């Protein structure tokens, strides 16, 4: 089993970061790898068990299911149902924690999965950099844009 853990500090209050991340179907609005997303069967994006079907910039289609969602803990978990990428039994967890001395947010994103033999390192790097790190950078940019729009 491969485990990838990434974390960062976002220079924004936890409420602002959670307002973006909480929308399980909103990643097409901020993550650079995702072009479109929809929740299947017209369910709400915050209902445990809902499934999001989305496309990546390269045209690949993936399906993920929301496993947990906690506003009290500012966290959620999800799993991959269908993907062309050989990530097997993929489960991911997103957790936000307030950094109280600066009104910032600590964000941890982790995932566990199996891979075909010999592909663990390559796929771990891809998940860490192309999904998690790219997501951190995109949320920072989104929050900076929101702050600029609020001022100007």
QUIRABEL-V144465 format. One record per backbone hydrogen bond with DSSP energy under -1.0 kcal/mol. NH is the residue of the N-H (numbers start at 1). CO is the residue of the C=O. E is the energy in kcal/mol with one decimal. If there is no record, write none. Layout:
NH;CO;E  NH;CO;E
//
This chain:
2;113;-3.6  4;111;-2.8  6;109;-2.4  8;107;-1.9  10;105;-3.3  12;10;-2.4  17;13;-1.7  18;14;-3.1  19;15;-1.8  21;17;-2.5  22;18;-2.7  24;22;-1.2  26;23;-2.4  29;26;-2.0  31;27;-2.8  34;31;-1.3  35;55;-2.7  38;53;-1.9  40;51;-2.9  43;40;-1.4  47;44;-1.3  49;66;-2.6  50;47;-2.5  52;64;-2.8  53;38;-3.0  54;62;-2.5  55;36;-1.9  56;60;-2.6  57;33;-1.8  59;56;-2.3  62;54;-2.7  63;82;-2.3  64;52;-2.3  65;79;-2.5  66;50;-2.4  67;77;-2.8  68;77;-1.5  70;75;-3.0  75;70;-2.0  76;94;-1.9  77;68;-1.6  78;92;-2.1  79;65;-2.0  80;90;-1.7  81;63;-3.3  82;63;-1.4  87;85;-2.8  88;114;-2.9  91;112;-2.2  92;78;-3.1  93;110;-2.8  94;76;-3.0  95;108;-2.6  96;74;-2.1  97;106;-2.5  99;104;-2.8  102;99;-1.2  103;99;-1.0  104;99;-1.7  105;10;-2.6  106;97;-3.3  107;8;-2.8  108;95;-2.7  109;6;-2.8  110;93;-2.4  111;4;-2.4  112;91;-2.4  113;2;-2.1  114;88;-3.1  119;116;-2.0  123;119;-2.6  124;120;-2.6  125;121;-2.2  126;122;-2.1  127;123;-2.6  128;124;-2.5  129;125;-2.9  130;126;-1.8  131;127;-1.0  132;127;-2.4  133;128;-2.8  134;129;-1.5  135;131;-1.7  136;132;-2.4  137;133;-2.2  138;134;-2.1  139;135;-2.4  140;136;-2.2  141;137;-2.2  142;138;-2.6  143;139;-2.6  144;140;-2.3  145;141;-2.3  146;142;-2.3  147;143;-2.3  148;144;-2.3  149;145;-2.6  150;146;-2.0  151;147;-1.7  152;148;-2.8
//
